[in-house]
Amino acid sequence: MPSSKQYLPLNDRSWRIEARSTVEPSTEPVGQRSDEMQMETQAIELTSLDSAQLSRVSVHKTSQLEEDDFDSVLNDTDPEERLLTQDPVNGNMSTNGGSNFNENLLESRGKLKGQLLLYFTSFLVSLGVFLFGYDQGVMSGIITGKYFKQQFNNPSSAMIGTTVAILEIGAFFSSLTVGRVGDIIGRRRTIRYGAFIFVVGGLLQTAASNLKVLIAGRIISGIGVGLLSTIVPMYQAEISPSHNRGKLACAQFTGNIFGYASSIWVDYGCSFIENNLSWRIPLFIQCVIGSLLAGGSYIIVETPRWLLHKDRDIEGLVVIADLYTNGETDHHRARKEFDSIKSSILEARAIGEKRYIDLFTVYPKRLFMATSALAFAQFNGINIISYYAPLVFEQAGWIGREAVLMTGLNAIIYILSTLPPWLLIDRWGRKPILICGGITMGLSMLLVSIFMGLNLKNTPQLVVIFIITANSSFAYSWGPIPWLFPSEILPLTFRSKGASLATATNWLANFIVGEFSPILLEKITWRVYLIHATFCFTSALVAYLVYPETRGVDLEDMDRLFDEKRK
């Protein structure tokens, strides 16, 4: 191969790819090996490697590219040539080389391939959203229980609100830091650590003998929830192809609501236990689920976008091939996906936009869309139902265990209502579903307020109907879609930071609703639903006037959609 041929800019340095012999590699430095053990070095284009070649190569970092050479790479219009740079020169071996590299490569490649790998991974990480769905619902059933009240000396409405909502404080602060953490250690390890922290908090809640310990446990669990609620949607968006990215995000939300519904029915079943296990068992179950997620994090793949961002390019190509082309690394789709992601990374890296302030100045439309959607999701009133449904139904006339039973029936319909978007979100688009859901929720909240204010003979039945309608409307619209936006519309360089800010906005709004809902339910009763109805109608209007349609748009093509150019 002529030495003038140019190859492979994996980052801002030049590289060489060294073919490995099939004999056991020497532990001696390269310069000290005998002639017969010296490997023949040859440059190989990354996008032409097949699976067999991938198992026999190591990558070595070499000399620094000149600035004008790097600029010429970025400005080259030929997709094939854009992946090429100077002919490699001799240099020191990097830590990516040798056996360490092969270990990383083997870790990236599992037995599952293609759609089976994609759906298995999506299911497994959905345990993360199952967890915070479970945690959102589990307190709603136990706070009305006889033994819970006895153990904690009949806490006031304000204290109940603090105990329930304090989880969002932990989630708020951890979601602000998870962007940086996720960029440094990766999406997969962040999921692992988030699950572990959640389990520690759950164990404290289970063993709590007073409110201080219970609150401390919920704060710690909140930290885990903040990590998971930010990183899991980001992980999902980064492994999903554009044509079914919405469907997989909706499936993930179904996992969240399944977690919520499971907690309600666990609460109901345990309400028949005549001792403190009636509330300790529901709290302990979340620890079991968290442990499953932590263990599963050792099985799932790292996202290709993070791998390429860290210049672990061959591993990234392997994951791309395993996810999209059944492991065929020389498939044109795998090469195209690799080229698109890597080019976007190189362009962003050359520009060097990495400050939080640039999110507000360079990407204001996207940041507003990501944060406002998650804020509306909370202020639209869903968590007055999720956290306090038994209290709501008790106000409407259902007493004691009957209120928990109505909450359980509502939860079943809630799950079923999350299924239609699986098919519709990538056909109809995001905007029409959000608009429809906001209007339907607003009307339902308005009718709940009217009938509770009138206090008719059939008010209990009517309130159940319209609470379920509001819940169902949220489940197919403002439930799943806002969680998709931060990871879908933000560029890779800012995806972690933007997702952190958006998720922090969600948890701050969540805390406000959770903290003040029991107080408002006690003080202004039915009028509180008028506040949420107003937010619902406003959210539909904002979606109509402000949000662009992101259906089918590749993550790397969002600049064109938002008409925002990097400065």
N, C-alpha and C positions, 0 to 999 in steps of 0.2 A: 504494500500500500504506500503510495507516495507520501513523503513527509510533509509536503506542502498542503495536503488535504486538511481541512479544518473541522473540528468536532466539538460538540456538546458544551454549551454554557449552562451548567447546572446552578451556578450562582454567579457572583461577581469575581470568580476566580476561574482559571483554566484548569482542565481536568485531563487525566488519562484513564483509560479502562484497561486493566491488565488481565489477560487470560490466565486462569489458574490451571496448573497441571493436575492430573488425577492422583498423583502420588501425595503422600502425607507432607504438608508444608513444613519447612525447616523452622526451627525456633530462632535461628541465627538472624542477625540483621541482613537486609537485602545485599548490602555491599560486601558481606563476608561469605556469602554462599558459594559453594563450588560450582564450576561451570556446568556440570551435568544436572545440577538442581536448579540452575537459573531459568526462570520462566521467560518464554518468548513474549515480549510486549508488543501488542498491536492495538491500534485504535479501532473501536467498534461503535457504530452509531447506535445510540440507546434505543431508538424506536424500531430498529430492525432485530433486536434481540428476541430469540424465542425462549421458551421455558427452560430448555436444556442449557442454553448459554447463560441465562440468568443465574443458574445454580453454580456457575463456574467463574464468575467475575467478581473483582473487587475494585473499588473506586479510590483513587489517590488524588489528594488535593495538591496542586502545584503552584506555579508562580502567579502573581497578581496580574490581572489584565490591565492594560493601559486604559485610561478613561475613554479615549476616542474609540478604541476597539469595542468596549462595552456598549457605548452609544450606538455604534454601527449595528451591533446585534439587535438592539431594541428597535431600531428604525428599519430593519430589513423586512420587506413585505412578503418574502417567500416563506411559508410556514415551515418547510423542510429546512431551509437555510437558517431560519431564526433559531433553530436548535443547535447551531454549530458555532464553534469559536476556534481559537488558535490551535495549531498542532501542539500536543502536549510536550513539555520539556521535563527533564529530570527534576525531581524534587523529593521532599521528605514524605514518608507515608503518613496518611492522616489516621485519626482514630476510627474512621469509617471503614478502613481496610481490613484485610485478613479475616481471621475467624470471627471477630466481633461483628463484621458486616454480615457474614453468612448466618450468624445467629439471629441478627435482626431480620434478615430476609426470611428465614424459616419461621420466625415469629409472625411475620406479616402474612404468611401463606398457610391457610388451613385446608381442610378437606372439602368444605362447602364452596360452591362456585355459583356465579350468576344470580338469578332471582331467588334461589333458595337461600343463598348467603345474605342477600339484601333483606329478605323478609324475616329470616331468623334473627339477624342483627337488630332490625327494627323492633321485633317483638321483645328481645331481651332488654334493650335500652328503655323500652316502654315501662319496664318495672320501675324506672326512676319517676315517671309521671304517675304511675300507679301509687307510688309511695306518698307523694304529696297530695294526691286525691284522697287516699285513705286517711292521711293525717288531718285533712280539712274536714272530713266527715265524722271521724271517730269521736271528737269532743261533743258534737251536737247531741249524740244519744246519751252519753254518760253524765253530762252536766244536769240532766233532769232526774237521774237515778237516785233512789233513796240512800243507798250505801255511800255513794260519792258525796252526797250532801252531808251525811253524818261524819264521814272521815274528815272533811274539810270545814266543818262547823257552819253549814248553810251559808256559803259565800253570797255576797250581795251581787246585784246585777253588774255594778261597776267592776267588781273583782272577777266575776265570770268573764266579762268582756276582756279584761287585761290578761287573764289566764289563757283564753282562746287566742287572742290577737298577738300576744307577745312573740309567738313563733315568727310572725312577719318581721319583727325587728331583727332577729338573727338572720332571716332570709334577706332582708334589705341590705345589711352591711356585707354579707358574704357575696351577694350578687354584684356588688360594686367592685369586688376584688377578683372575682372568678375570671374576668376577661384576661387579666394579666397572668393568672395561674394557668388558665387553659392554653395560652400561647406558649408558656414556658415548658410545662410538663406534658402537654397533649390533652386531647379530649378524653381519651380512654382512661388515663390515670386520674383525671379530675372526677370522672364518674365514680371510680373506685373509692377515692378519698371522701367524696360526698356521701356515698352510701355508708361508709364506715362511721363517719361523724353522726349521721342520722341514727345509726344503731346505738351508739353511746347515749345519745339524748333519749331515745326510746326506752332504754334500760333504766335510766334515771326516773322517767315518768312512771314506769311500771312499778318501781320500788318506792315511790314517793309516799312519805308519811305526813307531810304537811305541804301547804301551798308553795312555800319557798323552793322546796326541792322540785315540785312539779313544774313551777315556772322556769327554774334553771334548766330542767330537762327539755322543756319546749323551746327555750332559746337555743340550746345546742342542736336540737333537731332542726330548728329553723336555719341554722348555718348550713347544715347538710342539704336542706330543701332549697336554699338559695343557690348553692352550687349546682344541684341537679336540675333545677328549673331553668337555669341559664344554659348549661352545657348540653343537656339532652336534646332540646330542639336544634341547637347549633350542630350537634353531631348528626342528627337526622337529616338536616338540610344539606350537609356537606357530603353525605354518602348517597343521596337520592338523585336519580336522573330527573331532568326538568319536567318530563312528560307525566311523571306520577309523584312529584315532590309533594303536591298538595294532598294526594290520597294517603301517602305515608304519614304526613303530619296529622291528618284527621284520625288515622288509625291510632296514632300515639295519644291523641286526646281521648279517644275511646278508652284507652288504658287508664287514663286519669280518672274518668268518670266511673269506670269499673271499680277502681280503687275506692272512690267515694261511696258507691253503692254497696260494696262489700263491707265497708266499715259500718254502714247503717244496719245491715242485716246481722252483722256480728254483735253490734250493740243490742239489737232487739233480742237475739237468741240468748245473750248473756244476761239480759234483764230478768230472766227467770231464776238466775242463781241468787240465793239468799245470803250472800256475804260479799266481802270486798273483791272477790274474784270477778264479780259482775262488771267491774270497770278496769281491773288490772289485766285480765285476759285480752280485751280489745287493744289495750296499749302495748302489750307484749307482742301481738301478732305482727305489728309494724316492724319489729326488730328482726323477725324471721324473714320478711320480704326484703328488708335492707341487706341482710346477709346473702340472700340469693343474688341480688344485684351486684354486690361487691365481688362475689365469686364469678359471676358472669363476665365481669370486666376483664378477666384474664383470657376469655375466649374470643371476644369480639375484636374486629380489626380496628386499627387506628384510621382516621379519615385521610384520604389521599391528599386533600388540600393542606392539611397540617404537615404531612410528611414532605410535600414538595416545598412548602414554606420554610421548612427546616433543612432543605437541600438533601433530604434522604430520598433522592429521585427514583432510584431503582425500586426501592420498597414502595414508593408511591405508585409507580407504574404497575407493579405486581398487584396492589390492592385495586387499582382502577380495572385491570384486566379481570381479576377475580369477581368484582362486583358487576361489571357490565358486559364482558365478552367471554364468560365461562373459562377464564384463566388464560386466554390466548393473548399474550403480550404483543404479538406482531399484528393483531387485528387493527384495521384502519380506524375503528371507533376508539379503541384504547389509545392509539397514537394521537388522534385528534383531541380527545379529552385531555390527555397529558399536555399537549402543546397549548391548548386554550388556558388551562389552569396555570401552567408554568409561565407563560407569556404575561398573564395578568399579574402574577407575583413579581416578576422581574421589573415590569413597568412601575408597579407601586413601590417597589424597593428603591428604584432609581430616583423616583420623585421624593421619597422619604417622608411621606405624610403619616405620622404615628402619634401625634398629640391628641388628647381628648378635645382640645379647643377646636381642632380642625373639623371635628364632627359637626360642630355648630356653624362653622363658616363655609365649609366646602360641601357638606351633605345635609343642609338644614331640612330639606323636604323629606328625606329618608328618615332622619332622626325624629322629626315630628310624627311621621306615620307610624314608626315603630313604637314610640313611647305613648302616643295618644291612644292607639288601638288597645294596648294593654291596660291603660288607665280606664278607658270606657268599659272594658270587660269587667272591671271591678265595680265602678260606680253605677253600672246598669242594674245592679242589685242582686247579682247571683249569690253572693256570699251571705246576704241576709237569709237566704234559703239554705245554703250549704252549711253554714255554722249554726243557725238558730231555727231550722225548720220545725223541730218539735215545739219550741216556744211560740213560733208563729201559729202552728196548728192548735196549740192550747188556747191562744187568744181567740181563735176562730171557733172554739167549742169542743175540740177533741182533747180529752184529758188523759194524762199519764201514758201508759203503754200504747194506747190508741194513737196518740200523737206520733210516737216513734214508728208505729205500723204505717201510718199515712206517709211518713217520711220515706219509709222503705218502698212503698208502692210508687211514690214519686221518683225514687232513685232508679227503679227498673225501667220506667218510661224514659227517664233521663238517658240511660245507656242506649236504648233503642233509637233515640233521636240523634245520637251521634253517628249512626250508620249511613244515612243518605248522603252526607258530604263526601264519603269515600268515593262515590261515583260521580257526584255533581261538581265538586270543587275544580277539577281539571277540565270540565266540560262547560259549565256555566261561567266559571271565573269567580274571583273573590268578592268583587264589588256587589253584584246583585244579591248574593247570599247575605252579606253584611247589612245591606239596606233592608232587605226583607226581614231579617232577624231583629233588627233594631225597632222597626215599626211594630212587629208582632209582640215583642217584649213590652214595649211601651203601652200598648193597648191592654195587655194582660195586667200589668202593674196598676194601671188606672182603674180597671174593673175590680181588682182586689181591694183597692182603697175605697171605692164607692160602696161595695157590698159590706165591708167591715164597718164602714161608717153608718150605713143604714141599719145594720144588725137585724136582719130579717130572720125568719124562722129557718130558712134553708141556707143561711150564710155559711155555715161550716162546709156544706157540700160545694157551694159555689167557689169558696176560697180555695179548696183543694183543686178544683178544675182549673182555675186561672193561675194558681201557683205552678201547677204541672205544665200548663201552656207556656208560661214564661220560661220555665226551666228548659222545656223542649226547644223553644226558640233560641235560647242561648246555646244549647248543645249543638245545633247545626250551623251556628253562625259565629257569634262573638266568643264562643268557647275555643274552638280549634284555630281559627284563622289568625287572630292577633299573635299567637305564639309562633306562627310560621314567619311573620313579617321580618323580625329582627335579623334572623339568619338568612332570609331569602333576599332582602333588598340591599343589605349593606355590603360594601366591598370587603375582600378577605382581610386586608390590612387592618380594617376597623371592625371586623365582624365580632370579635370577642368584646371589644370596648363598647360598641353600640348595643350588643345584646345585653351586656352588663347594665348599661344605663336604662334600657327598656325594661329589663326584668326588675331592676331596683324601683322603677316607677310603678310597676305592677304591685310589688310587695308593700310599697308605701301606701298606695291606694287601698290595698287589701287590709292593711293595718287600720286605716281610718274607718273603713266599713266595719271591720271586726270589733274594734274598740268601742265605737259609738252606737252600733245597732241595738244592743240590749238596753242601753239607756234611752234611746229614741223610741224603741218599742214600748218602754214603760211610760215615757213622758208624753209623747204625741201620738202614740198608737197608730191608727190607720193612716195618718197623714204622711208617715215616713215613705209610703209607697209612691206618693206623688213626686217626691224628690227623685226617686229612681226612674219613674216614668219620664220625667223631664230629660234625664241623662240619656235614656234609650232613644227618644226622638232626636236629640241632638247628635248622637252617634251616627244615626242613619243619614242625617243631613251632611255631616262631615265626610262620611264615606262616599256619598254621592258627589260632593263638590270638590274634594281634595285628593282622595286616594286614587292613584292610577291602577290599572289592571295589570297584575303580574303573572297571570296564567301563562304557562308555557315559555316564559322568558328565562334563558340561561342565567345563572348567577353572575357570569362574567359580562353580561350584556345589559345590566341594570343602568349603566351610565346613560345609554341611549334613551331608555324609557323615561328616566327622570330629567333628562336634558341637563345633567350636572357634569361639568367637565373639571377634571383635576387642575388646580392652578399651581 
